[in-house]
Amino acid sequence: MAPILEVKDLRVRFDTEAGPVRVVRGVDFELEKGKTLGIVGESGSGKSVTSLAIMRLLPRPSGVIEGGSVSLDGTDLTKLAPSEMRRFRGNRVSMVFQEPMTALNPVQTIRRQLGESYVLHHPSMTPGDIETASINLLEEVGIPAPEKRLDEYPHQLSGGMRQRVMIAIALACRPDILIADEPTTALDVTIQAQILSLIKRLQKEHGMAVIFITHDLGVIAEVCDEVIVMYAGRVVERRPVNDLFKKPRHPYTKGLLESIPRLDTEPKTMLPTIEGMVPDFSSLPEGCSFQNRCPHCVEDCKAAMPELDRLDEIGFSRCIRTEELHEEIR
Amino acid sequence: MSGNLLEVKAVRMHFPIHGGVLFRRIATVYAVDGVSFNVKPGETVGVVGESGCGKSTLGKTILRLYDPTGGEVLFEGKDLAKMGRRELREVRKDIQIIFQDPYESLNQTHTVGRIIQEPFVIHGVGTKEWRREEAKKLLKRVGLPESAFDRFPHEFSGGQRQRIGIARSIALKPKLVICDEPVSALDVSIQSQVLNLLLDLQREMGMAYIFIAHDLAVVKHVSDRIAVMYLGKIVEFAAAEDLYKAPRHPYTQALISAIPVPDPTRDLSTKQVLEGDVPSPRNPPSGCSFRTRCRFATERCAKEEPTLADAPNASKGHLVACHYADRLDEALKERAKT
């Protein structure tokens, strides 16, 4: 099946007072209809900026798409004029953000915010149509007494309910792709479970493709089909979810997976760690970005940035020692 | 003395809400509502719960950053809640706190050296020279370079700032450190570094921790015993391993089930999803506070508040506050069979 979204060599730069900072340094992936792609990484890995670039929502004028393409069904979103992009955003590609309190407008009712996408993308709808559609949407995302909620403001809702409203807004125009940027990070774990199952149910019903951005590998394991792991603005590993968790190939992925405390590990034992910290974009070393923290680093790693090599039909890893280390582990 | 370092007895922390024209008390937030537990020297007691369950308030009440509205907090047998200012200052040498947000809990205008020496200055410990030397040793101990001494907090990453906070809290060699969400603001790879540091320091210095966090996997990793809180009350208290392997409260069960596990082969069909939100602590439900979301709730739960008591057929010291704890035990056995 042809992918619905194809991102090729996407590069994003921020122009700051201290000079240009390249935060996304060539990201490639494809997304098929009905599938979920997870993007995982720590702060500063470029995962959120990647999604903002796809939506063309980078802060202006500092955020610039330097190169690459984002093609949705054959249309390159990076080349669209702002007015043309507006026809896609919220209509074919939608986004749900981490903090529903800041993403929703605090002085507008739920009715107004839900109706906005209809007014913009379906100008022929009457106010009556919009009300019916809005109530149906709220019902669909599991909000009790939707008629009553329509005239409430975001602050009258709990965090979980606000996130449901955000999802309702995102789904209003039945997008082909939903980008969820840390949608459950600000929520409690029991509410997170509700939202995750909601997103999965809606995806199944509408056949949407989902890009799920999170730092939580547990969430990735639960919702994704394929995963890309990002580090310092690049994809370091890209694998089907089962393969990634069973046999991570990149030393960074392996380190991340080992360092999470799990419910079934022996209490009060030392956790394996990744030494050091994520490097600053302004002081990235020559060669592999992960070299300073990698337990397997050799001289060659410092010479040049490794390519994102194909491991098998569907997997990729950006490490010159992938094969060798794989053998060693065996 | 009972051999306990800290005994928390029926502590309450009710915050009044004032309002109206006359600014009268119009409501009460029952943030902590009758919490009892004890901490032995050198052990870690974890406190886990969702936002608004009162876990952070509990930590601050123990340290008497809030004056409790009821109950006793006995530290080495003496009631902190009744202490005068001077006495309290003396005992605070032995009880320290690490906060969640290392960005806000360090004074941005002071050098790291000054921040770490502050406990010595406040409590009049050592000479100027000694304090400097000791602060440098502390920096090294928490894994920071000596050069950090003359720099400012904003020059450091989140993980490093948390190390500075830890250095400050262990400066006076306390007997108890309250860790309030110490790793929740940190990245995954940094989180494990800080957890290891805390475990390592405890092994070396033998202090007790009260480890407060919302992430049960993290709490379980560092704790000997764990208290699960819901709406201002402890609903279950057990050894870490028992709590995970044989949870007796329906809330604990649901909490464990809701945690996303980094294993894509996990069978999600058995995952329990709790309906609804946590009720407001301003207006907690009658009887059992969890009954509005509990699948076992009956009329009895609305009328009678369950007390925290020994769980049936469980290890010694496993406490649960549920009228139907025995039923849950059977439900668990049922599940184990299939």
Chai-1 contact restraints between the chains, C-beta under 6 A:
chainA,res_idxA,chainB,res_idxB,connection_type,confidence,min_distance_angstrom,max_distance_angstrom,comment,restraint_id
A,E42,B,D187,contact,1.0,0.0,6.0,A-B,restraint_1
A,S43,B,D187,contact,1.0,0.0,6.0,A-B,restraint_2
A,S158,B,D277,contact,1.0,0.0,6.0,A-B,restraint_3
A,G160,B,D277,contact,1.0,0.0,6.0,A-B,restraint_4
A,D188,B,E50,contact,1.0,0.0,6.0,A-B,restraint_5
A,D188,B,S51,contact,1.0,0.0,6.0,A-B,restraint_6
A,V189,B,A258,contact,1.0,0.0,6.0,A-B,restraint_7
A,V189,B,I259,contact,1.0,0.0,6.0,A-B,restraint_8
A,T190,B,A258,contact,1.0,0.0,6.0,A-B,restraint_9
A,T190,B,L274,contact,1.0,0.0,6.0,A-B,restraint_10
A,A193,B,A258,contact,1.0,0.0,6.0,A-B,restraint_11
A,A193,B,V273,contact,1.0,0.0,6.0,A-B,restraint_12
A,Q194,B,V273,contact,1.0,0.0,6.0,A-B,restraint_13
A,S197,B,V273,contact,1.0,0.0,6.0,A-B,restraint_14
A,L217,B,P262,contact,1.0,0.0,6.0,A-B,restraint_15
A,G218,B,P260,contact,1.0,0.0,6.0,A-B,restraint_16
A,G218,B,V261,contact,1.0,0.0,6.0,A-B,restraint_17
A,G218,B,P262,contact,1.0,0.0,6.0,A-B,restraint_18
A,V219,B,P260,contact,1.0,0.0,6.0,A-B,restraint_19
A,A221,B,P262,contact,1.0,0.0,6.0,A-B,restraint_20
A,A221,B,D263,contact,1.0,0.0,6.0,A-B,restraint_21
A,A221,B,P264,contact,1.0,0.0,6.0,A-B,restraint_22
A,E222,B,P260,contact,1.0,0.0,6.0,A-B,restraint_23
A,V241,B,P264,contact,1.0,0.0,6.0,A-B,restraint_24
A,N242,B,P264,contact,1.0,0.0,6.0,A-B,restraint_25
A,F245,B,P264,contact,1.0,0.0,6.0,A-B,restraint_26
A,L256,B,V188,contact,1.0,0.0,6.0,A-B,restraint_27
A,S259,B,S189,contact,1.0,0.0,6.0,A-B,restraint_28
A,S259,B,S192,contact,1.0,0.0,6.0,A-B,restraint_29
A,I260,B,P262,contact,1.0,0.0,6.0,A-B,restraint_30
A,P261,B,A217,contact,1.0,0.0,6.0,A-B,restraint_31
A,P261,B,V218,contact,1.0,0.0,6.0,A-B,restraint_32
A,P261,B,H221,contact,1.0,0.0,6.0,A-B,restraint_33
A,R262,B,A217,contact,1.0,0.0,6.0,A-B,restraint_34
A,L263,B,A217,contact,1.0,0.0,6.0,A-B,restraint_35
A,L263,B,K220,contact,1.0,0.0,6.0,A-B,restraint_36
A,L263,B,Y244,contact,1.0,0.0,6.0,A-B,restraint_37
A,P267,B,A240,contact,1.0,0.0,6.0,A-B,restraint_38
A,M270,B,N196,contact,1.0,0.0,6.0,A-B,restraint_39
A,L271,B,S192,contact,1.0,0.0,6.0,A-B,restraint_40
A,L271,B,N196,contact,1.0,0.0,6.0,A-B,restraint_41
A,T273,B,S192,contact,1.0,0.0,6.0,A-B,restraint_42
A,T273,B,Q193,contact,1.0,0.0,6.0,A-B,restraint_43
A,I274,B,S189,contact,1.0,0.0,6.0,A-B,restraint_44
A,M277,B,S157,contact,1.0,0.0,6.0,A-B,restraint_45
